[in-house]
C-alpha cells in the first residue's frame, strides 16, 4: 500500500498577497460614500431654500423701493452676497458627488473659491457696520447713518465689497483644479509653489486676523456695551427692539462660521508639505464638512427675518397674494439710521415732569374759547 503524500500542488499554488495594495478598508469606503451623499444633499437643501428665501426678500425690497431705508441698504447687500454664494453650491455638490471630483475648468474653480471667501468677508463686515451704528446710537447718542445722509450707507457697503475683493486675491491666484493620481480625482484646492510657501501663511493670517478675529472682537465689544447699557437703563425694554433682530443675526453667523474658522486655524498650525498630497486627510474632510455648514447661513438669514419681523411677514404674504401693501415703517426693526435718545438724568426727569404738569394744567384752545373766566365769556364769532 502506497503511503506517500503528494504536496506538490499545495506549494505550487502558494503566493504572497499584498494587503496594503489590493485590500480596500471598509471604513474608508463608507467614509467616502457618506461624503458623496451627505454633503451634496446639504448643498442642495441650502441652494433651494436659500434662493427661495433671498428671492422673496429681494421681491419685497423692490416693492418697498419708494420707502427705502438705511436698513434696506445693508439687507440688500447681504442678500446679494448670499445669492452669489448659493449659485456656486451646485459646483461644490458635484465635486463631492462625482467620482471624478472637480470636472469643470480651472476658471470656475478660481471663481467659486473667491466667491466663498467674499461672501464670508461681506457678511461679517456688514454686520460690523450695522452693529457699530447701534453702538454709537444707543451708547453715545450719535447717529452714524441717517435718512438725511443715505450716501454714507452706500459708501460703507462699497468699501466692504472692495475690502472683500482685496482679501480674496489669494483665491484668484492660488485656487487650481489639481489632479491626485493616487485617488484618480481632481479637486479644486489651493496650490502653493515650493517657493511660495510663505504666501500660504500670509493669506491665512489675512483671513484669520482681518477677516475673522478683528471683526469678531469689534462685534463682541459693541454688543456687550449695548447690552450693558440696556440692562442698566429704565427704558431698556423699549430700546431692545432695535437689536432684537441684530443679536440673532450675529449669533447665527458665528454658529455657522465658527467651526470652519477653528478648523482652518488648526489646519494652518498643523499643516505640513505631506498634507498637500493627501486630499482625504482628517483635516481636509473636516474643512469640507465645516465649509458646508458655513454656507448654511445663506439660507437661514431670510428665515430669521420671517420669524422675527412681523412687518416682513405681512409683506411676504402680500407679495404671495399679489396685493400691494405700502408701509413706511421698518421691515427689519434693525434701527439703523434711527436716533435713540440717551437716558435722562435726575434733572432731565424733573424737567420732563414739570413739562408734563404744564401740559396738564394749561388750557387748550377749546377751553379758552368756551370756559368763562371772571364772569366774562369768551366766544367765537359765527362764521370764524
Order of alpha helices (4+ residues) and beta strands (2+ residues): alpha-alpha-alpha-alpha-alpha-alpha-alpha-beta-beta-alpha-alpha-alpha-alpha-alpha-alpha-alpha-alpha-alpha
